[in-house]
Each structure stands twice: as C-alpha cells, then as structure tokens.
Amino acid sequence: MTGYSKICGTGIAIIVLGAAVVWALGFPAAAQSQRSETAQKLVDELRGMVKRGEERRLASPRFLEELKALAGKYDWPWRRVVFRDRFQDGDYTYDPIWSVAQGRFWVEGKLGLRSRVEPTTAQQPLRSRQRKSDASSDLFGAVLREIMRPGNGGDRQESQQPVRSATAEIFTRQAIGNAFAVRLRLRTVSDLPARIEFGPYQGDRRKEGYRLVYDNRDGRGPVFELVRMQPWGSSVIFALDGAPRLDDGRTHRILWTRDRAGNMKIRLDGKPLLSAADRGLSGDFQGLTIINGGGDYGIGAVSVSDIPPERRPRR
C-alpha cells in the first residue's frame, strides 16, 4: 500500500467516524440516552484514530487538529452515573434517599419535588410593603406609641427580636467525584420573590462545597452567582447580572459541569450561561443539596454524574 493510499484510507475512515458522532448526537434529548453511549464510544474511537494518525503521520497536522476539536466538542467524560431522580414514585425518601434539613418538601404529580417559601415581612420587596396610610391610622399609631413610652405605663423593650430568614433545604448523601455534571429541571409555580441554590457539598454539616445561586428578590433583576463555600466564609467566583429569569413559570433546564482542571460551565436551556475556573476545593463531595431561599418551585428531575478515577497502569 502506498503512502497516499494510507492517508486517504485513514482520512476517509476518520471523516466517516466523525460524521457518525454528529449523527448519534443529533437526536432530541428524549432519545439520546442510549445514543449518547454509542456516540461516546465513537468519540473514543475517533480520539484513538487521531492519536495513531499523529504517531504514524497518516494525515496532515491541520486535519488532525480539526478532528481533535470535533472530538472535544462532543466528548462527555462524566460517564459514571451517581444518581437520577425524576420523583415519579411519589417518594423522595427512597432511591435515592433525600433528607429534609429544614422547611417542607413534598412530591406533587408532574411538578416533581415541590417546595414553597414565602418571604417574611423583612424579606418582602419595598414595593410590596408600601401601603396607603390615612389620618386615622396615623393618629392611632401616635397615641399608641405615646402610651407605650417608658414612664407612661409602657414596658421598656431593650431589644427587638430578630427576624429570621425562612429557607427550606433538602439534601442527598451520594459520593460525587471532584469533576461532576449536575442536571436540574425546574419551574416556578407561583409569583413570589425568588431565590434558589444548589450544588455538591463536603462534610456532614454541608458548609463546604460549590453553589449555583439564582436570586431575583430585590427588584433589580435576576442574578446568577457561582459560589465556593468554606467553613470561614463564602467567595463569589463569578456573578452574572441581568441574567435570564428562572421565575417566569416556564420549565428550565440547567446543566453544570466541572472537569478535572476545575473548569466549570453552566448552560441554561441548552445555551451557555457562564463559565469560570476554581480549584479551591479538592477531594470528592459527599452529596448534593438544594436550598429554597424564597419562591415556589417544582423540581421535575435531578441527576448527577462524574468522571471515573483514572486507571493507573499496572507495574
């Protein structure tokens, strides 16, 4: 076989394999679970052929670089499924086991895992606390304050009781690798000031980990934050102001990936939302937590996968 034949044969084989990868991933999401496994095998084969092409110089370097980019575009290294839950069995306490740390959660039909947190008086936006006052109410308030003044029969209050923020938290204990992929599908059910966060945690008290935070409570517009949680405090890795709304009553899908180098990417409804790199947390995670800081949500599905540990060659 001549050198020209080798080049043509290898090139045609790689092109066909690359086309097969694109074909396998070009189906709707509902039909991709089985085809994605097939596509990943094709990606692995494509990488192997590119490597052999480089070693034996069977194709031009530019052509091989383009094929590397193609393989990287469709590669999905998060192959070990940690858990999947669509809450179709109506029970969040079994397979996987979710535990409620505070607040209330329940499973409701097609909505999935439901949680509702209404704002306290101190949390409500200013526009919802404004009331039209009249002379009679103002007069009554002035008289009441005068009566309650010390020396006029009223008792002195040294301090006012603090208003605690209402939150609801649910978590599952599942060993998650440091390089992970989290998928979450949710929608808001009613119009309430919204804040929701989720992410993998470390430690029994869940004070360490990464959180993706969505906040739209103060009337200035929705904000996404990628946060690193540590015992001594939290650090905002990346903040996105003027973000797309989650609390619009529509179903939204969030994909959050992190590779071994600490590169994290967030996609919302299939479109890139934000990306950042952080290596502040090493080691595996102990589970996933979801915190409702305000709002009414139905979480239809949650899944987590990670990158299997690298196999060390036997000596």
C-alpha positions as CSV (number, residue, x, y, z in Angstrom):
1,M,0.0,0.0,0.0
2,T,1.4,3.4,-0.9
3,G,1.7,6.3,1.5
4,Y,-1.0,8.1,-0.5
5,S,-3.4,5.2,0.0
6,K,-2.7,5.1,3.7
7,I,-3.5,8.8,4.0
8,C,-6.7,8.5,2.0
9,G,-7.8,5.4,3.8
10,T,-7.3,6.9,7.3
11,G,-8.7,10.2,6.3
12,I,-11.9,8.7,4.9
13,A,-12.3,6.4,8.0
14,I,-11.9,9.4,10.4
15,I,-14.4,11.5,8.4
16,V,-17.0,8.7,8.4
17,L,-16.4,8.2,12.2
18,G,-16.7,11.9,12.8
19,A,-20.0,12.1,10.8
20,A,-21.3,9.2,12.9
21,V,-20.6,11.1,16.1
22,V,-22.6,14.1,14.9
23,W,-25.4,11.8,13.7
24,A,-25.6,10.0,17.0
25,L,-25.9,13.2,18.9
26,G,-28.3,15.0,16.6
27,F,-31.4,13.5,18.1
28,P,-33.8,15.0,20.6
29,A,-32.9,14.8,24.3
30,A,-35.6,12.2,25.0
31,A,-34.0,9.8,22.5
32,Q,-30.3,10.4,23.4
33,S,-29.7,8.3,26.5
34,Q,-28.8,5.2,24.5
35,R,-27.4,7.0,21.5
36,S,-25.2,9.1,23.8
37,E,-23.4,6.0,24.9
38,T,-22.9,5.0,21.3
39,A,-21.7,8.5,20.5
40,Q,-19.2,8.4,23.4
41,K,-17.7,5.1,22.1
42,L,-17.4,6.7,18.6
43,V,-15.7,9.7,20.2
44,D,-13.2,7.4,21.9
45,E,-12.6,5.6,18.7
46,L,-12.1,8.9,16.9
47,R,-9.6,10.0,19.5
48,G,-7.7,6.7,19.1
49,M,-7.6,7.1,15.3
50,V,-6.3,10.7,15.6
51,K,-3.6,9.6,18.0
52,R,-2.5,6.8,15.7
53,G,-2.6,9.3,12.8
54,E,-0.3,11.7,14.7
55,E,2.1,8.9,15.6
56,R,2.3,7.5,12.1
57,R,1.9,10.8,10.3
58,L,-1.1,9.4,8.3
59,A,-2.8,12.8,7.8
60,S,-1.9,16.5,7.8
61,P,-1.5,18.1,11.3
62,R,-4.2,20.7,10.5
63,F,-6.7,18.0,9.6
64,L,-5.9,16.1,12.8
65,E,-6.3,19.3,14.9
66,E,-9.7,19.8,13.4
67,L,-10.7,16.3,14.3
68,K,-9.4,16.8,17.9
69,A,-11.7,19.8,18.1
70,L,-14.6,17.8,16.8
71,A,-13.9,15.0,19.4
72,G,-13.7,17.6,22.2
73,K,-16.9,19.2,21.2
74,Y,-18.9,16.0,21.5
75,D,-16.9,14.4,24.3
76,W,-18.8,13.6,27.6
77,P,-16.3,12.5,30.2
78,W,-18.8,12.4,33.1
79,R,-19.7,8.8,32.4
80,R,-20.4,7.4,35.9
81,V,-24.0,8.0,36.9
82,V,-24.2,8.8,40.6
83,F,-27.9,9.0,40.7
84,R,-31.0,10.1,38.7
85,D,-34.3,11.1,40.3
86,R,-37.5,12.2,38.5
87,F,-39.7,11.7,41.6
88,Q,-42.1,9.6,39.6
89,D,-42.6,7.2,42.5
90,G,-44.0,10.0,44.7
91,D,-41.5,9.3,47.4
92,Y,-38.3,11.3,47.9
93,T,-37.1,9.2,50.8
94,Y,-36.2,6.1,48.7
95,D,-33.7,5.5,45.9
96,P,-32.1,8.0,46.3
97,I,-32.8,9.0,49.8
98,W,-33.4,12.7,50.3
99,S,-33.3,14.2,53.8
100,V,-35.0,17.5,54.7
101,A,-32.8,19.7,56.9
102,Q,-35.4,22.4,57.3
103,G,-38.6,23.7,55.8
104,R,-41.0,21.5,53.9
105,F,-40.8,19.4,50.7
106,W,-43.3,17.1,49.1
107,V,-43.8,15.3,45.8
108,E,-46.7,16.6,43.6
109,G,-47.7,14.9,40.4
110,K,-45.9,16.2,37.3
111,L,-44.3,19.0,39.1
112,G,-42.0,16.6,41.0
113,L,-40.3,17.7,44.2
114,R,-42.2,20.8,45.4
115,S,-41.1,23.5,47.9
116,R,-42.7,26.8,48.8
117,V,-41.1,29.5,50.9
118,E,-43.0,32.8,51.3
119,P,-41.0,35.9,52.3
120,T,-41.2,37.2,55.9
121,T,-42.1,40.8,56.4
122,A,-38.4,41.8,56.5
123,Q,-37.7,39.9,53.2
124,Q,-40.6,41.4,51.1
125,P,-39.6,43.9,48.5
126,L,-40.2,47.5,49.2
127,R,-42.9,47.8,46.6
128,S,-45.0,45.0,48.3
129,R,-44.7,46.7,51.8
130,Q,-45.9,50.1,50.7
131,R,-49.3,50.9,52.0
132,K,-51.5,53.9,51.7
133,S,-52.0,55.5,55.1
134,D,-54.8,57.6,56.3
135,A,-55.1,60.1,59.0
136,S,-57.0,57.9,61.4
137,S,-54.3,55.1,61.4
138,D,-51.5,57.6,61.8
139,L,-53.3,59.2,64.8
140,F,-54.0,55.8,66.3
141,G,-50.3,54.9,66.0
142,A,-49.1,58.1,67.5
143,V,-51.4,57.6,70.5
144,L,-50.3,54.0,71.0
145,R,-46.6,54.9,70.9
146,E,-47.2,57.7,73.5
147,I,-49.0,55.2,75.8
148,M,-46.2,52.7,75.5
149,R,-43.4,55.1,76.2
150,P,-41.5,54.4,79.4
151,G,-43.0,56.4,82.3
152,N,-46.4,56.4,80.7
153,G,-47.3,52.9,81.8
154,G,-45.5,51.0,79.0
155,D,-42.7,48.5,79.5
156,R,-39.3,49.2,78.0
157,Q,-38.0,46.8,75.4
158,E,-34.3,46.6,75.4
159,S,-34.0,44.8,72.1
160,Q,-36.3,43.7,69.2
161,Q,-36.5,40.1,68.3
162,P,-34.5,39.4,65.1
163,V,-36.5,38.3,62.1
164,R,-35.0,35.0,60.8
165,S,-34.9,34.3,57.0
166,A,-37.2,31.4,56.1
167,T,-35.5,28.7,54.0
168,A,-36.1,25.1,53.1
169,E,-33.2,22.7,52.5
170,I,-33.1,19.1,51.2
171,F,-30.0,17.0,50.5
172,T,-28.9,13.5,49.5
173,R,-25.8,11.7,50.6
174,Q,-24.1,10.4,47.5
175,A,-20.4,10.1,46.8
176,I,-19.6,12.6,44.0
177,G,-16.3,12.9,42.3
178,N,-14.5,16.3,42.2
179,A,-15.2,16.5,38.5
180,F,-19.0,16.3,38.1
181,A,-22.0,17.1,36.0
182,V,-25.3,18.2,37.5
183,R,-28.6,18.4,35.6
184,L,-31.6,20.0,37.1
185,R,-35.1,20.7,35.6
186,L,-37.4,23.1,37.5
187,R,-40.2,25.7,37.1
188,T,-41.8,28.2,39.4
189,V,-45.4,27.6,40.4
190,S,-46.5,30.9,41.7
191,D,-45.3,34.5,41.7
192,L,-43.1,35.0,44.7
193,P,-39.7,36.7,45.3
194,A,-37.3,34.0,44.1
195,R,-34.0,32.6,45.4
196,I,-32.8,29.1,44.9
197,E,-29.4,27.5,45.1
198,F,-27.9,24.0,44.7
199,G,-24.6,22.2,44.5
200,P,-22.3,19.5,45.7
201,Y,-21.2,19.7,49.3
202,Q,-18.4,18.3,51.5
203,G,-18.7,17.5,55.2
204,D,-21.7,16.4,57.3
205,R,-22.8,19.9,58.0
206,R,-22.7,20.9,54.3
207,K,-20.7,24.1,55.0
208,E,-18.2,23.4,52.2
209,G,-18.9,23.0,48.5
210,Y,-19.9,24.8,45.4
211,R,-23.3,26.5,45.0
212,L,-25.1,27.9,42.0
213,V,-27.3,30.7,43.3
214,Y,-30.2,32.4,41.5
215,D,-31.6,35.5,43.2
216,N,-34.4,37.8,42.0
217,R,-35.8,39.2,45.2
218,D,-34.8,42.8,45.4
219,G,-36.4,44.1,42.2
220,R,-33.1,45.0,40.5
221,G,-33.2,42.0,38.1
222,P,-32.1,38.3,38.3
223,V,-28.6,37.4,39.3
224,F,-26.7,34.1,39.0
225,E,-23.7,33.5,41.2
226,L,-21.2,30.7,41.3
227,V,-20.1,30.4,44.9
228,R,-17.4,28.5,46.8
229,M,-18.5,27.6,50.3
230,Q,-15.9,27.1,53.1
231,P,-16.1,27.0,56.9
232,W,-14.7,30.5,57.2
233,G,-17.0,32.1,54.7
234,S,-18.1,32.1,51.1
235,S,-16.5,33.5,47.9
236,V,-18.2,34.5,44.8
237,I,-16.3,33.0,41.9
238,F,-18.5,34.6,39.2
239,A,-21.6,36.8,39.2
240,L,-23.9,37.4,36.2
241,D,-26.2,40.4,36.5
242,G,-29.2,40.8,34.2
243,A,-29.4,37.1,33.8
244,P,-32.4,35.2,32.2
245,R,-35.3,34.7,34.5
246,L,-36.0,31.3,36.1
247,D,-39.1,32.5,38.0
248,D,-41.3,33.0,34.9
249,G,-43.5,29.9,35.2
250,R,-41.7,28.1,32.4
251,T,-39.7,24.9,32.7
252,H,-36.0,25.4,32.7
253,R,-33.1,23.0,32.4
254,I,-29.7,23.7,34.0
255,L,-26.5,21.8,33.2
256,W,-23.5,22.4,35.4
257,T,-20.2,20.7,34.6
258,R,-16.8,20.7,36.2
259,D,-13.7,19.0,34.8
260,R,-10.6,17.7,36.5
261,A,-8.8,21.1,36.0
262,G,-11.5,22.9,37.9
263,N,-13.2,24.5,34.8
264,M,-16.9,24.9,35.3
265,K,-19.6,25.7,32.8
266,I,-23.2,26.5,33.3
267,R,-25.8,26.0,30.5
268,L,-29.4,27.2,30.8
269,D,-31.9,25.7,28.4
270,G,-29.1,24.5,26.2
271,K,-27.4,27.9,25.9
272,P,-24.1,28.9,27.6
273,L,-24.8,31.0,30.7
274,L,-21.4,31.4,32.4
275,S,-18.1,29.8,32.8
276,A,-15.3,30.0,35.5
277,A,-12.4,28.1,36.9
278,D,-11.7,27.4,40.5
279,R,-9.5,24.8,42.3
280,G,-10.2,26.0,45.8
281,L,-11.9,22.7,46.8
282,S,-10.1,19.4,46.3
283,G,-11.3,15.9,47.1
284,D,-14.6,14.3,46.5
285,F,-18.0,15.6,47.5
286,Q,-20.4,13.8,49.9
287,G,-23.7,14.7,48.3
288,L,-25.9,17.3,46.7
289,T,-28.0,20.0,48.5
290,I,-30.9,22.1,47.2
291,I,-31.9,25.2,49.2
292,N,-35.1,27.2,48.6
293,G,-34.4,30.7,49.8
294,G,-37.7,32.1,48.6
295,G,-40.2,31.1,46.0
296,D,-42.5,28.2,44.9
297,Y,-40.7,25.5,42.8
298,G,-41.4,22.2,41.2
299,I,-38.2,20.3,40.6
300,G,-39.0,17.7,37.9
301,A,-35.7,15.9,37.7
302,V,-32.2,15.9,39.2
303,S,-29.2,13.8,38.0
304,V,-25.5,13.8,38.9
305,S,-22.7,12.0,37.1
306,D,-18.9,12.3,37.5
307,I,-15.6,11.4,35.8
308,P,-14.4,7.9,36.9
309,P,-10.9,7.9,38.6
310,E,-8.1,7.4,36.2
311,R,-6.8,3.9,36.0
312,R,-3.1,3.7,36.9
313,P,-1.1,1.3,34.8
314,R,0.0,-1.9,36.4
315,R,3.6,-2.3,37.2
